[in-house]
Amino acid sequence: MTKTPVFLLIALGLIILIAGSYNPEGLETAEIEITGMYCNNCAEEIETALSNLKGIQNVSVSFENSVAEIVYDPSTETMETISTTITDLGFNGGNHK
C-alpha cells in the first residue's frame, strides 16, 4: 500500500475548504414582471432560455405571479440582455426591481 504524501492531503483539504465556503461577490438579484405568459410551459421556456445565458446563476419564473426572479453576475450579463432574451421569446419582460 502506498502512502499519500501529507502535503497533498493538506492541499486537498484546503481546496475543499475554500470551495465549500466560496460565496461569489458581486451577484445581483432582480425581479422582472413578465406579461404574455399563458401557461406553465411559457414560464419553463423563459427559465430555460435565461438559464442558458452566461452570467445567470439562478432563475425562477412564476406563471401565477408573472414574475421572474433572477440571480446574475452583472460583470458578465446585463439587464438589457436578460430583457431582450425574454422579448425574443415573444413575452414582455417589463419592469425590474
C-alpha positions as CSV (number, residue, x, y, z in Angstrom):
1,M,0.0,0.0,0.0
2,T,1.4,3.4,-0.9
3,K,1.2,6.3,1.4
4,T,-0.2,9.6,0.2
5,P,2.2,12.5,1.0
6,V,0.9,14.6,3.8
7,F,1.3,17.9,1.8
8,L,-1.1,16.5,-0.8
9,L,-3.7,15.7,1.8
10,I,-3.3,19.2,3.3
11,A,-3.6,20.9,-0.1
12,L,-6.7,18.8,-1.0
13,G,-8.2,19.8,2.4
14,L,-7.6,23.4,1.7
15,I,-9.1,23.2,-1.7
16,I,-12.2,21.6,-0.4
17,L,-12.4,24.1,2.5
18,I,-12.1,27.1,0.1
19,A,-14.5,25.7,-2.5
20,G,-17.1,24.8,0.2
21,S,-17.1,28.3,1.7
22,Y,-16.8,30.2,-1.6
23,N,-19.5,32.9,-1.9
24,P,-19.2,34.8,-5.1
25,E,-19.2,38.5,-4.7
26,G,-20.9,40.9,-6.9
27,L,-24.0,38.9,-7.7
28,E,-27.3,40.8,-8.0
29,T,-30.9,39.8,-7.7
30,A,-33.6,41.1,-10.0
31,E,-37.3,40.7,-10.1
32,I,-38.8,41.2,-13.6
33,E,-42.5,41.4,-14.3
34,I,-43.4,39.3,-17.4
35,T,-46.6,39.6,-19.4
36,G,-47.8,37.4,-22.2
37,M,-47.4,34.0,-20.4
38,Y,-50.5,31.8,-20.9
39,C,-49.3,28.6,-19.0
40,N,-46.6,27.0,-17.0
41,N,-44.9,25.9,-20.3
42,C,-44.3,29.6,-21.0
43,A,-42.6,30.0,-17.7
44,E,-40.4,27.0,-18.3
45,E,-39.4,28.3,-21.7
46,I,-38.3,31.6,-20.2
47,E,-36.4,29.8,-17.4
48,T,-34.6,27.6,-19.9
49,A,-33.6,30.5,-22.1
50,L,-32.4,32.6,-19.2
51,S,-30.5,29.7,-17.6
52,N,-28.5,29.4,-20.8
53,L,-27.2,32.9,-20.5
54,K,-23.6,33.0,-19.3
55,G,-24.0,35.2,-16.2
56,I,-27.2,33.7,-14.8
57,Q,-26.6,31.9,-11.5
58,N,-30.2,31.1,-10.7
59,V,-33.6,31.8,-12.3
60,S,-37.2,31.1,-11.2
61,V,-40.2,32.1,-13.3
62,S,-43.7,32.1,-11.8
63,F,-46.6,31.9,-14.2
64,E,-49.0,32.5,-11.4
65,N,-47.3,35.8,-10.3
66,S,-46.0,36.8,-13.8
67,V,-42.5,37.4,-12.3
68,A,-39.0,36.1,-12.9
69,E,-36.6,36.1,-10.0
70,I,-33.0,36.1,-11.3
71,V,-29.6,36.0,-9.6
72,Y,-27.0,37.1,-12.0
73,D,-23.4,38.4,-12.3
74,P,-23.6,41.9,-13.7
75,S,-20.0,41.7,-14.8
76,T,-20.9,39.1,-17.4
77,E,-24.6,39.7,-18.0
78,T,-26.8,42.9,-18.3
79,M,-30.4,43.5,-17.6
80,E,-30.7,44.6,-21.3
81,T,-29.6,41.2,-22.5
82,I,-31.9,39.5,-20.0
83,S,-34.9,41.6,-21.1
84,T,-34.1,41.1,-24.8
85,T,-34.0,37.3,-24.3
86,I,-37.5,37.4,-22.8
87,T,-38.7,39.7,-25.6
88,D,-37.2,37.5,-28.3
89,L,-39.3,34.6,-26.9
90,G,-42.5,36.7,-27.5
91,F,-43.0,37.9,-24.0
92,N,-42.8,41.3,-22.4
93,G,-40.1,41.5,-19.8
94,G,-41.0,44.9,-18.4
95,N,-40.2,46.5,-15.1
96,H,-37.5,45.1,-12.9
97,K,-36.6,45.7,-9.3
